Amino acid sequence: MSADPLNRAGASTRTPANPPPNGPGASAIEVRRSARRRRTVSAYREGDRTVVLIPARMSEAEEQRWVSVMLDKLAAQESKRVLGDAELAERARRLSGQYFEGRARPASVRWVTNQNTRWGSCTPSEGSIRLSHRLQGMPEYVVDYVLLHELAHLLVPGHGPRFWRLLDAYPRTERARGYLEGVVAAERLPHVPGARDE
């Protein structure tokens, strides 16, 4: 999905596009049509917007379909990108600011490989947050939920009503919890032997 510098220059038209109603396009979308582009469609992030490059001859319906396809592909690529510890800590600071008015201030946030029964853990007295490496590659909203869950523990140690009220601020709490419950349920399914195992 990298930018094609040859098709970014020259004759092209730029049109803003509306993201699909339930698509992953949280940023502005710009469609660039090119007479030189014959068949290929590509997309990339440019600052706070997504640019989709399409052939000039495409109809509006084809444009909308390809915008949706390319947004899904970009989102899939980005969800597979593994954040390092520094990026994870920065993400935690951003989430704290966005949902907890910056009151949750972790001293450290890092990935660990020794948590196989928990998604994350927090030691409020040290201000440390640890996320299981099993979250790597899961959708961003799931990682954000687990980060927020652990950040909330810096403010409220237990899982009482006050704790859950804090997490109610995150609009994808129920969806993320459902995703994680599905992962746990799938891990418990019995192994179905393949043809070679029989």
C-alpha positions as CSV (number, residue, x, y, z in Angstrom):
1,M,0.0,0.0,0.0
2,S,2.9,2.3,-0.4
3,A,2.5,5.6,-2.2
4,D,3.3,5.5,-5.9
5,P,5.3,8.7,-6.5
6,L,4.9,8.5,-10.3
7,N,1.1,8.6,-10.0
8,R,1.1,11.3,-7.3
9,A,2.4,13.9,-9.8
10,G,0.9,14.9,-13.0
11,A,-2.8,14.9,-14.1
12,S,-4.9,13.8,-11.2
13,T,-8.1,15.0,-9.6
14,R,-8.7,15.1,-5.9
15,T,-12.0,14.5,-4.3
16,P,-12.8,14.1,-0.6
17,A,-14.6,10.9,0.1
18,N,-16.9,9.9,2.9
19,P,-15.8,6.9,4.9
20,P,-18.2,4.0,4.9
21,P,-20.7,4.3,7.8
22,N,-19.1,1.5,9.9
23,G,-15.7,1.5,8.3
24,P,-12.4,2.0,10.0
25,G,-11.9,5.4,8.4
26,A,-11.6,7.6,11.5
27,S,-9.5,10.2,9.6
28,A,-10.3,12.3,6.6
29,I,-10.3,10.4,3.3
30,E,-9.1,11.9,0.1
31,V,-9.5,10.2,-3.3
32,R,-7.0,11.0,-6.0
33,R,-8.0,10.1,-9.5
34,S,-5.3,9.7,-12.1
35,A,-5.6,9.3,-15.9
36,R,-2.3,7.6,-15.9
37,R,-3.4,4.9,-13.5
38,R,-5.1,2.1,-15.4
39,R,-6.0,-0.7,-13.1
40,T,-4.3,-0.5,-9.7
41,V,-5.7,1.0,-6.6
42,S,-3.5,1.9,-3.6
43,A,-3.8,3.8,-0.3
44,Y,-1.6,5.3,2.3
45,R,-1.7,7.5,5.4
46,E,-0.6,11.1,4.9
47,G,-0.7,13.0,8.3
48,D,-4.2,12.9,9.7
49,R,-5.8,11.7,6.5
50,T,-6.0,8.6,4.2
51,V,-5.2,9.0,0.5
52,V,-6.7,6.5,-1.9
53,L,-5.3,6.5,-5.5
54,I,-7.7,5.2,-8.2
55,P,-7.9,5.3,-12.0
56,A,-9.8,8.3,-13.3
57,R,-12.3,6.1,-15.3
58,M,-13.8,4.5,-12.1
59,S,-17.5,5.1,-11.4
60,E,-18.7,6.6,-8.1
61,A,-19.9,3.1,-7.0
62,E,-16.5,1.5,-7.8
63,E,-14.8,4.4,-6.0
64,Q,-16.8,3.8,-2.8
65,R,-16.2,0.1,-3.0
66,W,-12.5,0.5,-3.4
67,V,-12.3,3.1,-0.6
68,S,-13.9,0.6,1.7
69,V,-11.6,-2.2,0.6
70,M,-8.5,-0.1,1.0
71,L,-9.5,1.2,4.4
72,D,-10.0,-2.3,5.6
73,K,-6.6,-3.3,4.2
74,L,-4.8,-0.4,5.9
75,A,-6.5,-1.2,9.2
76,A,-5.5,-4.8,9.0
77,Q,-1.9,-3.9,8.3
78,E,-1.8,-1.4,11.2
79,S,-3.4,-3.9,13.6
80,K,-0.6,-6.3,12.9
81,R,2.1,-3.7,13.6
82,V,3.6,-4.5,17.0
83,L,4.1,-1.5,19.3
84,G,7.3,-1.3,21.2
85,D,7.4,-0.5,25.0
86,A,8.0,3.2,24.3
87,E,5.1,3.4,21.9
88,L,2.9,1.5,24.4
89,A,3.8,3.9,27.2
90,E,3.0,6.9,24.9
91,R,-0.3,5.3,24.0
92,A,-1.1,4.9,27.7
93,R,-0.4,8.6,28.3
94,R,-2.6,9.6,25.4
95,L,-5.5,7.3,26.6
96,S,-5.2,8.6,30.2
97,G,-5.5,12.2,28.9
98,Q,-8.4,11.4,26.6
99,Y,-10.5,9.3,29.1
100,F,-9.2,10.1,32.6
101,E,-8.2,13.7,32.3
102,G,-4.5,12.6,32.6
103,R,-5.0,11.5,36.2
104,A,-3.6,8.0,35.6
105,R,0.1,8.4,35.3
106,P,2.0,5.1,34.9
107,A,5.7,5.0,35.8
108,S,6.2,2.2,33.3
109,V,4.2,0.4,30.6
110,R,5.7,-2.7,28.9
111,W,5.0,-6.0,27.2
112,V,5.7,-9.2,29.1
113,T,5.8,-12.8,28.1
114,N,5.0,-14.4,31.5
115,Q,1.3,-13.6,31.6
116,N,-0.6,-16.5,30.0
117,T,-3.8,-16.3,32.1
118,R,-4.2,-12.5,32.3
119,W,-4.3,-9.8,29.6
120,G,-2.7,-7.3,31.7
121,S,-1.7,-6.4,35.3
122,C,-0.9,-3.3,37.3
123,T,1.0,-2.6,40.5
124,P,-0.5,0.7,41.7
125,S,2.1,1.3,44.4
126,E,4.9,1.2,41.7
127,G,2.7,2.7,38.9
128,S,3.7,-0.2,36.6
129,I,1.5,-1.7,34.0
130,R,2.3,-4.9,32.1
131,L,0.4,-6.2,29.1
132,S,0.6,-9.8,27.9
133,H,2.4,-10.4,24.6
134,R,-0.7,-12.4,23.5
135,L,-2.4,-9.0,22.8
136,Q,0.1,-8.2,20.1
137,G,-1.6,-8.3,16.7
138,M,-5.1,-7.9,18.2
139,P,-7.2,-4.9,17.1
140,E,-6.1,-1.6,18.4
141,Y,-9.4,-1.0,20.3
142,V,-8.8,-4.2,22.3
143,V,-5.2,-3.2,23.3
144,D,-6.6,0.3,24.2
145,Y,-9.3,-1.3,26.4
146,V,-6.7,-3.4,28.3
147,L,-4.5,-0.4,28.7
148,L,-7.4,1.7,30.0
149,H,-8.4,-1.2,32.3
150,E,-4.9,-1.2,33.9
151,L,-4.8,2.7,33.9
152,A,-8.1,2.7,35.8
153,H,-6.4,0.5,38.5
154,L,-4.0,3.3,39.1
155,L,-7.0,5.4,40.2
156,V,-9.2,2.6,41.7
157,P,-7.5,-0.6,42.9
158,G,-10.5,-3.0,42.9
159,H,-13.3,-3.9,40.4
160,G,-16.1,-2.1,42.2
161,P,-18.8,0.2,40.7
162,R,-16.4,3.2,40.7
163,F,-13.9,1.3,38.6
164,W,-16.4,0.3,36.0
165,R,-17.8,3.8,35.8
166,L,-14.3,5.0,34.8
167,L,-14.2,2.4,32.0
168,D,-17.7,3.4,30.8
169,A,-16.0,6.5,29.3
170,Y,-14.4,4.2,26.6
171,P,-17.1,3.6,23.9
172,R,-15.6,0.2,22.9
173,T,-15.5,-1.4,26.3
174,E,-18.2,-4.0,25.7
175,R,-16.9,-4.8,22.2
176,A,-13.4,-5.3,23.5
177,R,-14.5,-7.5,26.4
178,G,-16.6,-9.6,23.9
179,Y,-13.5,-10.0,21.7
180,L,-11.3,-11.1,24.6
181,E,-14.1,-13.5,25.8
182,G,-14.2,-15.0,22.3
183,V,-10.5,-15.5,22.3
184,V,-10.7,-17.3,25.6
185,A,-13.6,-19.4,24.5
186,A,-11.8,-20.4,21.3
187,E,-8.8,-21.5,23.3
188,R,-11.0,-23.9,25.3
189,L,-12.5,-25.6,22.2
190,P,-11.5,-29.2,21.8
191,H,-8.9,-29.9,19.2
192,V,-10.5,-31.3,16.0
193,P,-8.0,-33.6,14.4
194,G,-7.2,-33.0,10.7
195,A,-7.2,-35.6,8.0
196,R,-3.5,-36.4,8.6
197,D,-4.0,-36.9,12.4
198,E,-6.7,-39.6,11.9
